């Protein structure tokens, strides 16, 4: 039986007739139809881990193991054969509100370094650890000085196909910071693995890649190397955005599509925000999969170049709040629930890491 239902959302399908631009421009709707949505359901095939506490990020390793961050305990867990052990504890984490130990990233599943984004006493920061396959050690600062807040700390980090580290930050509940290009808040940042501004950034002395963001918690690339991001709206519209160099995504002047010159419009939207609150993002075969918190669903959005389909909801209210989703080594998905973060209703085994099998052609 189909576990999700097609939600009729205000999905906004925007143009991509011109080539990529280095400078921001207003998005223009197109009349061409969107990609078709799926008619074959994904299925949960296994519970890989349970009894996790406020988990936030999962990264696969090269041997069907994985690393999982827990926001409040500041622990990085190593999952192997259904059991977890503590690979490391990040000592300087200050878990308050939406802050704590957040995103994890590796350059590859076999890498000997693990990157982490966390909230400390004075800022949000990105650090790197050595990893011997069992334990984390030798923490070093990669990027500090990211503004922190009780809310909207961003926290997703990921290495792009260009080899650089992309860092999603929130505006910490201070909307004007999103438009302040001297602030690291409300931005997508792009840095080298050592934390320097990456070559080709809009300002060669700044890590800022794009701005005008409220709170991004999902980053992923399609087969053409385009970067997509999920972004929380305030009350009316959540967004799926195509992230481009030097582009302004409008917050706080715009929530969802708007006609202000110079602002980029989203490619797909959810309205109201209670229907989604999109967090983690994975892209498999040019299909975006979005883990939704308040929406309590896994959304499917089909991508076609610069266009996106209307979101389709799967597993609606079946597993509660979903925080993260990643492509699994077997070609499916791993989905992380998030019912123990203080805003959900935990079940007996929460939180869990679920294995999801994707339909042929998805």
N, C-alpha and C positions, 0 to 999 in steps of 0.2 A: 504494500500500500504506500502510496506517495506520502512521505513524512512531512513535506513542506508544502506550502501553498504559494502561488504567485501573488505577491503583493503589488497592488497598483500604486505605484509611487510616482512622485514627480521626477522621474528620471530624465535628465536633460542631456540630450545627445547633440554634441556640438561639433563644429566643423574641423576638418583636417585637410582641406584641399590644398593649402599652401605648405611649403616646407617648414622645418623647425626654425624658430626665430630666437636670436640671442637676446633680444629686448622685448619687454612685455607689450602685449597688445590685447585689445578687447576681443573676447571670443564671440563668434557669430554662429547662430544656429544654422543647421543645414536641413534640407528637405528629404535627403536620402534616408531610407529606412534603417533602423538599428540592426545589429546582429541578432539572429534568432536566439531565444532563450532555450534552455535544455528541456527535454521532455522525459529524460531518464534520470532516476533519482540516485544520488550517492547513498552509500550505506555504511553504517558503523559496524566494523567487523571485530573489534577487540577493544578492551580497556587495557591500556599499556601500563598505567599507573593510577593509583588512587590514594586518598588521604593526604593529598597535597594541601598546603595552607597558603592561600592568597598567591598562587603561582602567577607569573606575569609573562615569561618568555621561555620558549623552548628552541634549542638548536640541535639538529641531528649530527651525530658523529658518523664515521664511515663504517661502523660495524653493527648497525641497528641499535646502538646505544644513543643516549641523548643527554644534554645538560638542560636543567630547568632552574630558573630563578624564582625564589619566593620573596615577594615584596617586603613583608613585615619581618620575617626572621633573618633576612639578609643572607640566606643560605643559597649556594649553588649546589643543586643536587645532581648526582650522576645516576641515571636510570639504566639498568642493565637487567635483562631477563625478568622484568616485572618488579624488581626491587630497587630501592633508592639508597644511596649512601651520600654523605656530605663530602663534596669535593672541595668546598671552601666556604668560609664565612667572611663577608666583606665588613670589616670592623667599623668603618667610619659612616656606615649607612644610618641616616636618621629617618625612620619610617613614621611620617605624620601625614594625615589626610591621604592624598593621592600619591605622595612621594614615598620613596624607599628604594629597594633594589629592583630595577626595571628591566631594560632590554639587555640581551646578550647577542654577541655576533662573533663569527669566526671567518677567516678568509677562505677556508675550505673545511670540509668535515674531518680532514686529517691534520689540520693545523696544530701547531704546538703553542698557540697563543689564543686566549679568550678575552674578548673585549666586553666590558660591562658599563652600563649607564646607571648612575644612582644618585640619590639625593643625600647630600651631606648637611652639616650644620649651617653652612654659609652659601652653598650653591648646589646646582646639579653639575655632575662631571662624568667624563668618560675615562676609564682606566683600562689597563691591559694586564693580564696575568700570564705567566708561563703555565703550561698545562702538559703534564707527562702522561696523560691518558687516565689518571686516577685522581690527582690532586692539583689544585691551583696554588701558585706561589708567586712571590716577588711582584707585588702590585706596583705599577708605575702609572703616573698621571699622563694621560694623552691630551685631554682638553678640559679645562676648568672654566670657572666664571660664568657658567650658564645660569641665568636667574632661576631661583626656586620659588615655589609657593605652596600653599596648602592644597591648591588645585592646579590643574593644567600644567603638569611638568613634562608633557611629551614622553620621551623615553625610548622610542624605538630606534635601534641602530642596525645598519646592514651594510655589507660591502657590495658595491656595484660592479657591473661587468668591466668597468674601467680600472678596478683595483683600489678605488678610493672608498673611504668610510663616510657614509651618509648618516646624519644625526638629526632626528626629528625632535624639536623642542616646542613647548607650549608657552603661552603668553602669561602664565602664572596668575591669571585673574586680573591682569592689568592690560586691557585691550590695546592701548596705545603703543605698547612695546612691539606689537606685531608689525607696525609700520616704521619703527625706528631702526634703521639699518646699522646703527652703531651698537645695538643690543643683540644678544644671541637668542633672545626669547621670541617665540612665535615664528620660527624659521625652519627651513631645511638647511643644514650645514653640510659642507663637503670638505673633508680634510684628508691628508695623507695618513698612512698607518701610524706615523709618529705624532700626528696632531697638528701639523702645519697646514695653512690654507693650500688646497690642492691646485695644481696648475690648471689654468682655464677658468677659474672662478671669476664672477663679474668684477669684483675688486680683488686684485692679486694679493692684497694684504689682509683680506678678510675671509673667514670660513663660510660666509653667507652665500648660499646658492639660490634660494628663493625666500620670499617673505610674505607677510600678510596672512599668516596662519594663526588659527585659534588654538588648536590642540591636536597634533597629528600623532597617531599611535600605530600606523601601518605603513610599511614601505615595501615595494616589490617591483621587479622589472619584467616586462613582456619579452617576447622572442626577438623583437626589433631593438631591444635595449632601451625602451622608453620607461621612465620611472613613474609609477603610480603611487598615490598616497590616500589613505582614509583620514578624514578630518571630522572632529566633533563640531556640530553647530551649537548655538546657544539654546534656542527653543524651537525654531521653525524648521531648519534644514541641515541635515548631515550631508557630507560630500565625499565623492570619489574624484580626485583631481589627477590630471596629467601634469607632472612637475617638470618645469623647464627652467633653464638657466636664466637668472635675472628677472623672473616673472613675479608679479604681485598678485596674490590671490584674494585681496580685498578686505580681509578682516581688519578693523571692526566696521568699516563702511558697508561691507556687503556680507550677507549670510545667504549662501546659495547664489543663484544667478542674479546679476544686476547689470545695469547699462552704463556704469561709470567708465569712461574711457581709461584705458591702461590697466584695467583689472581683468584677470583671467577667471572665466566661469568654470564651474565644475562640469565634468562629463556625465556624471550620474548623481542623483540625489535621493535622499529619504526624507519624508515629511509626514508628521512632525518628528522631532528628534527621538521621542520615546519609542518610535518604531524601529530604531536601529542602535544608535551610539556605536559606530563602527570602530573596532580596535584593530586586531591583527589582520594582516593581508598576505595572501600567497597567490601566485599566478602559476598555473600549470596549463600548458598548451593554449596559452592566450585566453584562458578563463580565469578571472579574478574571483577568489574566494575570500569572503569578509567575515570575520568573527564579530558578532554583535553582542553588546552587553545588555542594555535595556531591552533591545529587540529580541533577545534570547533565541537567536537563530544563526545559522550559517547561510550567508547570502552568496549567490552565484551571479556574477556579472560577466557577460561575454564581451570580449574586446575585439575590435577590428580597426587596426591602425590607431587613429585618434578618436574613435567613437566607442561608445559603451552601450550595452543593452540595459533595459530595465532590470532591476534586481529581482531575483527569484529567491524566496526563503525556503530553507530546508531545516528540518529538526525543530520546528517552532515550539518553544516552551518545553521541549523534551529533555534537554540537558541543562536548562537554566542559562545563566550568563556565560558567554564565550569570550575569552580574552585574547587568545592567540591561535593562529593557524599557520602551518608551514608545510611545504612540500616534503613528503616522506621519501626515503631512499627507494621504495618500491613503486613510485609513481602515483601514490595516493596522497592523502593528507594526514597530518597529526593535528588534532584540535584540543586546545587547553581550555577547560571550564574555569569559571571564576566566581563561585558562589560563596566562598569564605572570605571575601574581601570587605565584609561589613555592609554590603548593599544587596546581597543575595539571600536566598533561602537554602542553606546547605542540605543536601541529602546525606544518607548514611555513608557513602563512599567518597564524598566530595573533599577536595576537588580531584578531577580526573584528567588524564591524557587519553584521548580517544583516537583509534586508528580508523580512518575513513577510506573506503574503496570508491574510486571514481568510475562512472560509467564509461564504456568504450566510446572514444571520440570526444570526451569532455576535456 
